[in-house]
Amino acid sequence: MNSFSHVSVLLFECIEALNIRDGYTYVDCTTGGGGHSLEIAKRLGPNSRLICFDRDKDAIAAAKERLKDYLDKITFVNENFSSLERVIKEYEIDNLGGVLADLGCSSYQFDTPERGFSYMHDARLDMRMDTDAPLSAYEIVNEYSEQKLKEIIYEYGEERFAPRIASAICKYRNEQPITTTHQLTEIIKSAIPSAARADGPHPAKRTFQAIRIEVNGELDAIKPLIDSAITNLASGGRVAIISFHSLEDRIVKQAYKSYLGGCTCPKDFPICVCGRKPVIKEISRKPILPSAEELEINPRSRSAKLRVAEKL
């Protein structure tokens, strides 16, 4: 097994965005190897605390080791960040100063073949961030209907050849189960016309993304996370979300937008009767992107977008 190494994306942009102040609790919703958490921990004052979430047990173990000098200020939660609301209540957090989430997979998960995330390694189909979760890529590929597979690959992978890929998967599994990433990759390649395979990303990239999102329910948790963060943030507290593809970024934008608006009364009303006021303000109208220097050091950051909002 690989050691849990992960290059934190937009590291110092995130730390600046959180505007860390003493006397507040901060949450890293996707701790991974602890890169962002370590920089947050270094800046915590004597009256501050950090909550570190990750559903991956390997990530929690690695983060505890990396953050060993700050353990007196940190609480680790080995759960999906969808548990944020419950944890806030359980720990009676009334001074939430910032919430950070780095969506998507860690480099460790992609680079560890036995986790089954990557089409670059041959391994058992898995893709679970939480290795105790009941649903893996194997069940999706071998048990979902052709229609359901087509919908997932098209919607979550934005793959135009989704019908062909879903059909090819079902045809293959009628003869024998699809058990490995290599089998699935070859099936996908066979379903995509050779002319379309000549350019662009790896032909399996979009389908693997789609299946991974379905396995881990990645998109379902984003809006509840933002709702919980914004609802519980103290005035001046910030939420910072890094997304890696258009589906995630769209959810983040729309979630922020729902808290940005003020009065919704018709323009011809002499006074406001709805009482609606903005709850947050955006720190920057456009997303914060990796610098040229970061892109050179870590090409995997190229699709990252950081959106930051502050509680009014």
matplotlib code that plots the C-alpha trace (Angstrom):
import matplotlib.pyplot as plt

x = [0.0, 1.2, 1.8, -0.9, 0.6, -1.5, -0.5, -3.0, -4.6, -4.8, -3.3, -2.4, -5.4, -7.6, -5.8, -6.1, -9.8, -10.6, -9.4, -8.5, -9.3, -8.7, -11.7, -13.4, -13.8, -12.8, -13.8, -11.8, -14.5, -12.1, -8.9, -7.2, -3.5, -3.9, -2.2, -4.9, -5.5, -1.9, -1.8, -5.0, -3.7, -0.5, -2.6, -5.0, -5.0, -5.2, -9.0, -9.5, -10.3, -10.2, -12.6, -11.2, -13.6, -12.7, -14.7, -11.4, -9.8, -6.4, -6.7, -7.6, -4.6, -2.3, -3.7, -3.3, 0.4, 0.9, -0.9, 0.6, 2.0, -1.5, -3.7, -4.8, -6.6, -8.1, -11.1, -11.1, -14.4, -14.2, -17.4, -18.7, -19.0, -22.8, -22.6, -21.5, -24.9, -25.0, -21.4, -22.0, -24.9, -23.1, -20.1, -22.3, -20.3, -21.6, -18.4, -18.0, -15.4, -14.8, -15.6, -13.3, -14.1, -11.8, -14.2, -13.2, -10.6, -7.2, -4.0, -3.6, -6.9, -6.1, -2.5, -3.2, -4.2, -6.1, -8.6, -9.8, -10.3, -8.0, -8.2, -4.4, -4.0, -5.5, -7.3, -10.6, -13.5, -14.1, -13.9, -15.2, -13.9, -15.3, -14.0, -16.8, -19.6, -21.9, -22.0, -18.9, -18.2, -18.6, -22.3, -23.0, -21.3, -22.7, -26.2, -27.5, -29.9, -28.7, -30.9, -29.6, -26.0, -26.7, -28.1, -25.2, -22.6, -24.3, -25.2, -22.2, -19.6, -21.0, -20.1, -21.8, -21.2, -23.1, -25.7, -23.0, -20.9, -23.9, -24.9, -21.3, -21.1, -24.4, -23.5, -20.1, -21.6, -24.2, -21.2, -19.2, -18.9, -16.8, -14.5, -11.5, -10.7, -8.8, -11.9, -14.1, -11.5, -11.3, -15.1, -15.4, -12.7, -14.4, -17.7, -16.2, -15.4, -11.7, -11.9, -13.3, -10.5, -7.8, -8.0, -8.9, -8.7, -8.4, -11.6, -12.4, -12.0, -15.6, -17.2, -14.9, -15.7, -19.4, -19.2, -17.1, -19.6, -22.4, -20.5, -19.7, -22.8, -20.5, -22.9, -25.7, -23.7, -22.5, -25.7, -26.5, -22.9, -23.1, -26.5, -25.2, -22.0, -23.8, -26.5, -24.1, -21.3, -20.7, -20.8, -17.6, -17.1, -16.3, -17.1, -14.5, -15.2, -12.8, -14.5, -12.9, -15.5, -18.5, -21.1, -19.6, -19.0, -22.6, -23.9, -21.6, -22.6, -26.3, -26.1, -24.2, -26.7, -29.6, -28.1, -26.9, -30.2, -32.1, -35.7, -37.9, -40.9, -42.3, -40.6, -43.8, -44.2, -43.5, -41.9, -40.4, -42.9, -40.9, -38.1, -35.6, -32.0, -28.7, -27.1, -23.6, -21.4, -19.0, -15.4, -14.7, -17.3, -15.1, -13.6, -10.0, -7.8, -4.4, -1.4, 0.9, 3.5, 1.0, 0.0, 3.6, 4.2, 0.8, -0.9, -3.8, -4.8, -5.6, -9.4, -9.7, -11.9, -12.2, -15.4, -15.5, -18.4, -18.6, -21.5, -22.9]
y = [0.0, 3.5, 5.9, 8.5, 11.4, 14.1, 17.5, 20.0, 22.1, 25.9, 25.4, 29.0, 30.4, 28.3, 29.4, 33.1, 32.5, 31.1, 34.3, 32.3, 34.1, 33.1, 32.0, 30.1, 26.5, 25.5, 22.4, 20.6, 18.5, 16.5, 16.1, 13.6, 13.5, 16.6, 19.2, 21.9, 20.8, 21.3, 24.8, 25.6, 24.0, 26.1, 29.3, 28.3, 30.6, 29.3, 29.5, 27.8, 24.3, 22.2, 19.4, 17.1, 14.9, 12.1, 8.9, 7.1, 5.4, 5.5, 9.3, 9.7, 7.6, 9.6, 12.9, 12.0, 11.3, 14.5, 16.6, 14.9, 18.2, 19.7, 16.9, 18.8, 21.2, 18.7, 16.4, 13.7, 12.4, 9.3, 10.0, 11.7, 15.5, 15.0, 14.5, 18.1, 19.2, 16.4, 16.9, 20.7, 19.8, 17.0, 19.2, 22.2, 24.4, 27.9, 29.7, 28.2, 30.4, 28.5, 25.4, 24.1, 21.2, 19.9, 17.8, 14.8, 12.1, 12.3, 11.4, 8.5, 7.0, 7.3, 6.0, 3.0, 0.3, -1.9, 0.9, 0.5, 4.2, 4.4, 3.2, 3.4, 0.4, -3.1, -3.9, -5.1, -2.8, -0.9, 3.0, 3.3, 6.2, 4.4, 0.9, -0.3, 1.1, -1.6, -0.2, -0.6, -0.1, -3.9, -3.8, -0.8, -2.2, -5.7, -5.1, -1.8, -1.8, -0.7, 2.4, 3.3, 2.9, 5.1, 7.8, 7.7, 7.8, 10.6, 12.8, 12.2, 11.7, 14.0, 11.3, 11.5, 7.8, 6.8, 4.6, 2.7, 2.2, 1.0, -1.4, -2.8, -3.3, -5.2, -7.3, -8.3, -9.0, -11.4, -13.7, -13.1, -10.7, -7.5, -7.7, -5.5, -2.0, -3.3, -5.3, -2.2, 0.0, -2.3, -2.5, 1.3, 1.7, -0.9, 1.1, 4.5, 5.0, 5.0, 8.6, 9.8, 8.0, 9.7, 13.1, 14.4, 12.6, 8.9, 7.2, 5.7, 8.9, 10.2, 6.8, 6.1, 9.5, 8.8, 5.4, 6.9, 9.7, 7.1, 4.8, 7.6, 9.8, 12.7, 15.2, 14.5, 15.7, 19.1, 21.2, 19.9, 20.6, 24.3, 24.7, 23.4, 25.5, 28.8, 28.3, 27.6, 30.1, 33.0, 36.4, 36.9, 33.2, 31.7, 28.7, 27.7, 24.9, 23.5, 21.7, 19.8, 19.5, 21.4, 19.3, 20.1, 23.7, 24.2, 22.9, 25.2, 28.3, 27.6, 26.9, 30.2, 32.1, 31.0, 32.8, 35.9, 37.4, 40.1, 41.3, 39.3, 41.6, 42.9, 46.1, 48.1, 47.4, 50.6, 48.8, 45.3, 42.9, 39.6, 40.6, 38.6, 39.8, 38.5, 35.9, 35.8, 37.8, 36.3, 37.1, 37.1, 37.0, 34.6, 31.4, 31.4, 29.3, 27.6, 29.8, 28.9, 27.8, 25.4, 24.0, 23.2, 21.5, 19.7, 19.2, 17.5, 20.9, 22.2, 21.9, 23.2, 26.1, 27.7, 29.6, 31.5, 33.2, 35.0, 35.0, 38.5]
z = [0.0, -0.8, 2.0, 2.2, 0.2, -1.3, -2.7, -1.2, -3.9, -3.6, -0.1, 0.8, -1.1, 1.1, 4.3, 3.3, 2.4, 5.8, 7.6, 10.7, 14.0, 17.6, 19.5, 16.7, 15.6, 12.1, 10.1, 7.4, 5.8, 3.6, 5.6, 3.3, 4.3, 6.4, 4.2, 4.6, 8.2, 9.1, 7.9, 9.7, 12.9, 12.7, 12.8, 15.6, 18.6, 22.2, 22.1, 18.8, 17.7, 14.5, 13.5, 10.8, 8.8, 6.5, 5.6, 4.7, 7.7, 6.0, 5.6, 9.3, 10.4, 8.1, 9.3, 13.0, 12.3, 10.3, 12.9, 16.0, 17.3, 17.4, 18.6, 21.7, 19.4, 17.0, 16.9, 14.2, 12.8, 10.6, 8.7, 5.6, 5.9, 5.5, 9.3, 9.8, 11.2, 13.7, 14.8, 15.3, 17.6, 19.4, 20.2, 20.9, 18.5, 18.6, 17.4, 13.9, 12.1, 8.9, 6.9, 4.2, 1.7, -1.0, -3.1, -5.1, -4.5, -3.0, -4.9, -2.6, -3.6, -7.3, -6.9, -4.7, -7.2, -4.7, -4.1, -7.7, -8.5, -11.5, -15.0, -15.1, -12.7, -13.0, -9.7, -8.3, -9.0, -5.8, -5.8, -2.2, -0.2, 2.9, 2.6, 4.9, 2.7, 1.2, -2.4, -4.6, -8.3, -8.7, -7.8, -10.0, -13.0, -12.6, -11.1, -12.3, -15.3, -18.7, -18.4, -15.0, -16.1, -19.2, -16.9, -14.5, -17.2, -19.1, -16.1, -13.8, -16.5, -19.1, -21.5, -25.0, -25.7, -22.5, -24.4, -26.2, -23.1, -21.0, -23.7, -24.0, -20.2, -20.1, -23.1, -21.5, -18.1, -19.6, -20.4, -17.3, -14.3, -14.7, -11.7, -12.5, -13.6, -16.6, -17.9, -17.5, -19.2, -22.2, -22.5, -22.5, -25.1, -27.3, -27.1, -28.2, -31.9, -32.7, -34.1, -30.8, -28.8, -30.8, -29.1, -25.6, -22.3, -21.7, -23.0, -19.6, -17.7, -17.8, -17.1, -14.1, -12.8, -13.1, -11.4, -8.6, -8.0, -7.8, -5.4, -3.0, -3.4, -3.9, -5.4, -3.0, 0.0, -1.3, -0.9, 2.6, 3.6, 2.4, 4.0, 7.3, 7.1, 6.3, 8.8, 11.6, 10.8, 13.1, 11.6, 9.6, 9.3, 5.9, 3.8, 1.2, -1.3, -3.9, -6.8, -9.7, -12.4, -13.7, -11.8, -8.4, -9.3, -10.5, -7.2, -5.2, -7.3, -7.0, -3.2, -2.6, -4.9, -2.7, 0.3, -1.6, -2.6, -0.7, -1.0, -3.4, -3.3, -6.7, -7.8, -7.5, -3.8, -1.9, 1.0, 1.6, 3.1, 2.6, 5.1, 3.1, 3.5, 2.1, 4.4, 2.9, 0.5, -2.0, -1.4, -5.1, -7.9, -9.9, -8.6, -7.4, -9.7, -9.3, -10.1, -13.0, -10.4, -8.8, -12.1, -12.9, -9.6, -9.5, -12.9, -11.1, -9.8, -13.3, -13.0, -9.4, -8.6, -5.1, -4.2, -0.9, 0.9, 4.2, 6.7, 7.2]

ax = plt.figure().add_subplot(projection="3d")
ax.plot(x, y, z, "-o")
ax.set_aspect("equal")
plt.show()
